[in-house]
Amino acid sequence: MMSCKETTEGIATDRFASAGFFTRLSLRFHLFMCRHCRSYASQIRSLGDTTRCLCDDDPCLSPKARQAILDSCLEAASREEAADPKAE
């Protein structure tokens, strides 16, 4: 059976999209057995849906809410760059 580390890394990098049949079967079995990885996969899927909603012209968010989220992301990114001495 696939380990939790292999599962979460594969989900985060979307490595399983082009994986073979038995690898995907192993992933499905692991997600069936492990509620923590299943929850992580669900969170990653929700994050992707939200990101697509921000980037598309889909009316799932009001323009004001979309701008607030984008501003918050940009602010967080600039704080990370300022805190990271290697960012230069």
N, C-alpha and C positions, 0 to 999 in steps of 0.2 A: 504494500500500500504506500502511496505517496505521503511524504511527510508534510506537516503543516507549513514549514518553511518553504518547501518546493511549491506547494499549492499557492500560498500567498504571493510569492515572487512571480509565479507564472500568471496569476490573475492580474497583478499590478502592471506587468509588462505586456499583457495581452499575448503571451507566448503560446497559449493554447489555441488561438484562432487558427493557426496553421499546423497544429499538431496532428499526429496520426490517430487512427481509430482507437488503439489501445491506450494511448496517453490520455485521450479525452475520456475514455471509459474509466480509467484510473482516477481522473479528476472528479468525475461524477460520483464515483463510489466514495471517494474521500469526502466530498461535500455532503453526501447522504449520511455519512457516519459522524462527521465533525460539525457540531453546531457553531463553533467559533469561526471556522473558515467559511461556513455557509453565511453567517452574519457579515463577515468581512466582504465576501463576494457581493452581497446585497448592497452594502454601503458603497462599494466601488461602482456598482451599476447605477445607484442613485446619484453619485457624484458625476458620473459621465452624462447622465440624463440632464442634470442641472447645468452642466457646462455647455452641452449642446443647446439647451434652451437659451442660455446667455448669448451664444454665438449666432444662432439662427434668428430669423425674423418671426419666429413663432410667438404668438401673443400669449404665451403662458405666464409671462411676467409683465407688469406695467413698466413703462419706460423709466419711471421714477425708481422702482424697485431694482430694475436692471442696472441703472447707473449707480445706485447705492452699493450694490454687490461688487461691481467693477471697481469703484473707488476704494472699497475696503480691501479688495485683493491687491490693488496697486500700492496701497499704503502698507500692507503687510509685506509685500515684496521689497519695498524700499527700506523698511525697517530691518529685514533680513540682510540686505546688502550692506547696510550701515554697520550692522553688528558683526559681519563676517570680514575679518581682516584679510582673507585670501581673495576676496571678490575683485580686487584690482587687477 
